[in-house]
Amino acid sequence: MSDQAALIDTLRRITGASHVLTGGDLTAYEQDWRKRARGKALAVARPGNTQEVAAIVKVCAAAGVSIVTQGGNTGLVVGGIPDESGRQLVLSLQRMNAVRDIDAANMTVTAEAGCILQTLQEAAEKAGFLFPLSLAAEGSCTIGGNLATNAGGTQVVRYGNARDLCLGLEVVTAQGDIWNGLTGLRKDNTGYDLRDLFIGSEGTLGIITAATLKLYPQPVARLTAWAAVPSMQHAVALLGLAHRHLGAGLTGFEVMGQFALSLVAKNFKQMRVPFLEAPAAAPGRPKRSTAPSGGSVGAPFCVLLENSDQESEGHAREQFERLLETAMNEGCVLDAVVAENITQANQLWHIRETIPLAQAEEGLNIKHDISIAVSRIPEFVDVTDALLVAALPGIRLVNFGHLGDGNLHYNVQAPAGADGAAFLRDHEEQVNALVYDSVMRFGGSISAEHGVGSLKLDKLEQHKSPVALGIMRAVKQALDPENLMNPGRVLRV
């Protein structure tokens, strides 16, 4: 029996034969979500508990086999699939999907890494709480993956990233030991924060198997508005007004360029996108109606904002309408609609969440997940737009994202009628260099919430300080000296 066959036989004894996959169609485990890369796994192991994960890690460490940990495989930076060698084990946590405990008095929930985000949201809601992490992929992404990439989403402006929502972790180390840090403590000042080492490490330091997370009271009222703004500078001004008028009630603030919205209207014709026709510039009370039909491109940007209130819907609506009236009088907002009910609110959010799908319908594109200090975003957009258009006439800029926390999805689409795949092949490096160099000039980050994976590995080495990279490599060497945890991701060792 070969060494590989012996290892697979041992894995089957650990998990049960049906939970080690070596044949058939493994596309779901070997191809990334964007279909940019396809690897080949030695096998796919699907453990059912933390002890099985630890046993798998130990036998793989003894055999010198590296492990790629996978949750929902919804990542965007090619960080969760095997390479093409056929020698890496994919360790899928799909079976480890339980919500272990909800501690109402402590306002925490403990869930396994393979728990689907939406499942956790629903369990929290059933218990009378809110778990605020919210992403477009929440129906398929998992808690372990959210933490491994420090996911952001649409409510970071109020509740923070996944890191901010996590109180404790259970982790299997690269040596197969189990660290149980599921304390649920909000204060624990006993040395280095091990939790924060593993959050955002993309499976390169160890395997997150469970987490204890914060819960919040359900808001009494939640209102959503859609506003047309004349420029990115005005969108930032509106954000400042929203902070002053709504305070902690401001839970979401998304900006969307009109070209991004036009792709939604073009490729999903059943959706009614507000303010694709030029809105009226005169100040006035915000409308309380459904969105107007799409048409010709109007204001350069639209903003989707959400106000959560612990008092009443009347109080929330009064706050919201006072904010929008002030913004109109100051010229920050050209026109706005406020959703009348949860159905309308969901329709507005669905438009925002459909932008990536609409862009995919338009063809392959060059994605960027960047962060800039909010105050510098308008200038960054003006400068970088001009650089790109001058270098590649005809390109189309799909600019949208979480303006409330300074995170833009600043994407580049090929010129109309051009071959998207050819454009990607011929110009991706040039576009990335222009965008990332501009990001660094403005003091930003080349990855805000998607991570580094393998897609941005070289870019991180170019743009991260040598001191920071040295510290990161020292941590990697200390925790995974054999480089068996998701090698070739985040850091080149």
Secondary structure, DSSP 8 states (H G I E B T S, - for coil): --HHHHHHHHHHHHH-GGGEE-SS--HHHHB-TTSS-B--EEEEE--SSHHHHHHHHHHHHHHT--EEEESS---SSS-SS--SSS-EEEEE-TT---EEEEETTTTEEEEETT-BHHHHHHHHHHTTEE-----TTTTT-BHHHHHHTT---TTHHHH--HHHHEEEEEEEETTS-EEEE----S---SSS-HHHHHTTSTTSSEEEEEEEEE-EE--SEEEEEEEEESSHHHHHHHHHHHHHHHGGGEEEEEEEEHHHHHHHHHH-TTS--TTSS----S----B-S------S--SSEEEEEEEEESS-HHHHHHHHHHHHHHHHHTTS-SEEEE-SSHHHHHHHHHHHHHHHHHHHHH--EE--EEE--GGGHHHHHHHHHHHHHHHSTT-EEEEEEEGGGTEEEEEEE--TTS-HHHHHHHHHHHHHHHHHHHHHHTT-BSBSSS--TTTTHHHHHHHS-HHHHHHHHHHHHHH-TT--BSTTSSS--
